[in-house]
Amino acid sequence: MEKNNIIFLISIISLIFITNIVYADCITSLDDYAVEVLLNKKDIQSNIDLLKNAENVNYINNNFIIQSSSSPNMAIILNKVSEPFCQNCISLRVQIPVNRTKKEVPYIEFSTIINNKNINITGGIENWSYNCLLSSCIFYKDSIIVDTDNSVPNKTRINIEIMEDNKGGYCGGRVIYSLSKAFCITKQNKEDIENLLKEVGVINNFEELFISYKIEGSGTKIIYDFSPQLNEDFFSSLSKQNLTIDNETKLENLNWSTILYDEIEWMRFNGIISININDMKEISKLAKLGYSGVNKRIYYGIDSNGNTGWMYYYETAFPRLTKFENCEEFDIKNIPSNFIYINQPDQLKISLYYIIPIAFSFALLIVLFVLIFIAKKKIKKELEKERKEILNKK
């Protein structure tokens, strides 16, 4: 009996340790302040090693970082990416530097199963970001993650994670308990979750989620949030190049299509990337702030309708989506203070190796032509002299 009590006590302590673990996540991410394309089309060639001999290039964590040609306050990040169908493809990313703030907030994660319902998405979900793969969808909004799974016919498994910095007092939404600890789902979060799941046809009201639910985890989570790190002349430097769409200085209002096109064009002109104009145009059409990272970057693939072309990765037929958020920091100090200058000493040596003998051969040919010309002129003069002597004798 005493042994059973000890085992029970250990189990309770283990459960408390597991469910109250502290770990990190981010509400926004570095990807929210970037535009990225993976140049994975087969006929696109690259010579990223040119950057190794260039000046004003930072090399950090296998990334080449240079100053953007559009603004000295933005970075261009290039690295090699290896995937099953893309070995050493180049990722080109336009990155705005960010500030990262850290705080601890309570969180709770719970799951439930709704019978006789399947997810039905007929159009865009307002105010939510989402990715779907086969029978699963993940919806993101602020500090909420809703994960749905329809792998079992006529059943939807829903997993909801909420991070909320609740200051106490009247909840106004919905209180749920984990190990005798109360967690408040605020009124706003409750309405957001309810409206989402109603829109996709899973529930009729919020309380359906709690008919039979299970607490998956709770405790304290370290949250990272990001904000753009902009100099005073950020927008003015862009407006000089007509890269602002309107007079309102908002990052999403910048002409990201032109910015990305210009960066690719610069790479193309300097021999770092070999790409045709049509691909550049198709890629730049898709450029939007926040369309970056594994799930949302621009990618050459096949969609679910069998169409081949440039699209966002999550639109491809069989994307391998990830929940990973890029919570890394990117400080403006990582951007070189001056624009890149490409040195090509090796290429110059190779060029001279061929140019010198070619020039020497060309000089010999000129000398040979001159000698032939002189010889022909001399022979012609001798023949004319002989002709005159013959005429005089007659």
CORGI-V26344 format. One line per field, one symbol per residue. ss: DSSP state (a for helix, b for strand, c for the rest). psi: psi as a letter, one per 40 degrees, with the letter a starting at -180 (. if undefined). burial: I if it has 24 or more other C-alpha atoms within 12 Angstrom, else O. A space follows every 50 residues. Layout:
ss->???
psi->???
burial->???
//
This chain:
ss->caaaaaaaaaaaaaaaaaacccbbbbcccaaaabbbbbbcccccbbcaaa aaacbccbbbccbbbbbccccccbbbbbbbbbbccbbbbbbbbbbbcbbb bbbbbbbbbbbbbbbcccccccccccccbbbbbccbbbbbbccbbbbbbc ccccbbbbbbbbbbcccccccccbbbbbccbbbbbcaaaaaaaaaaaaac cccccaaaaaccbbbbbbbbbbbbbbbbcccccaaaaaaccccbcccccc aaabcaaaaaaaaaaaaaacccbbccaaaaaaaaacccccccaaaacbbb bbbccccbbbbbaaabcccccccccccccccaaaccccccbcccaaaaaa aaaaaaaaaaaaaaaaaaaaaaaaaaaaaaaaaaaaaaaaaaac
psi->ddddddddddddddddddefihiiihdiiddefihihhgehdehiigeed edeiifhhhhfehhhihiedheeiihhhihhhideghfihhhhhhhiiih ihihiiiihiiihhifiihhheaihheiiihihbeiihhhhbfhhhhihf dhhfhhhhhhhhhhgheaahdebhhiihfehhhhhiddddddddddddde fdididedeedgihhdiiahhhhhiiiighidedddddddefehdaehgi deeigddddddddddddddeedhhiidddddddddehihegiiddeihih ahaeeehhahiideeidgigiiehhgeiihideehieiiihhifdddddd ddddddddddddddddddddddddddddddddddddddddddd.
burial->OOOOOOOOOOOOOOOOOOIIOOOIIIIIIIIIIIIIIIIIIOOIOIOIII IIOIOIIIOOOOIIIIIIIIIIIIIIIIIIOOOOOOOIIIIIIIIIIIII OOOOIIIIIIIIIIOOIIIIOOOOOOOIIIIIIOOIIIIIIIIIIIIIII OOOOOIIIIIIIIIOIOOOOOOOOIIOIOOOOIIIIOOIIOIIIOIIIII OIIOOIOOIOOOOOIIIIIIIIIIIIIIIIOOOIIOOIOOOOIIOOOOOO IIOIIIIIIIIIIIIOIOOOOIIIIOOOIIOIIIOIIIIIIIIIIIIIII IOOOOOOOIIIIIIIIIOIOIOIOIIIIIIIIIIIIOOIIOIOOOOOOOO OOOOOOOOOOOOOOOOOOOOOOOOOOOOOOOOOOOOOOOOOOOO
//
